[in-house]
Amino acid sequence: MSFDEWVADLRDLIRRVGEDSFDSPDDDWMAMCFAMTIDGNPLMVPLPMEMFAPEMKQVLYMALTALLREFKADRAAMLSSTWYVEAPPGTTDPEAFRASLPPCLGDYPGRKEMLVVVAADIAHEEMWTAPITRGGPTPELGEWELVKGADGNLIAAMREAVSAA
């Protein structure tokens, strides 16, 4: 299975989890690491939310790297949910707007929620996002969108780990 097919299947799986298993407005997608070993075996590991605290991110990257190397994964993806805030129309200085936000966007009025999937293999790295809408009987997942030019410490750690397979 190609990398693109694998990532598309993951996005479909993540959507089906919400559609098939949620029964409350407060249900949520669990943060997960997905991987495929060089032998074609799938790997799914739940990730505790404490690992996403700013002071724990380096530990998360090191743990993911060790896990992916141990299982000889040649591709990996991580699912997490996050808050985001859109800059008001007419914002001329996006950096100043970001600097004005509180450290925890969960406390910011008008915040929005989305799922993020970061995926990598030796030749690819991608980030996909989909908005989460709440207010009905269960959360709903919007359309997936590919983020152009995605990069960062998580992608670098995943790329490094899968390159060892």
TAJO-V452483 format. One line per field, one symbol per residue. burial: 1 if it has 9 or more other ideal C-beta (glycine too) atoms within 8 Angstrom, else 0. A space follows every 10 residues. Layout:
burial=???
//
This chain:
burial=0010011011 1001101100 0100101010 1111111000 0010001000 1100011001 1111111110 1111111111 1011100000 0000001000 1000100100 1111111111 1001111111 1110000111 1000001001 0001111111 11001
//
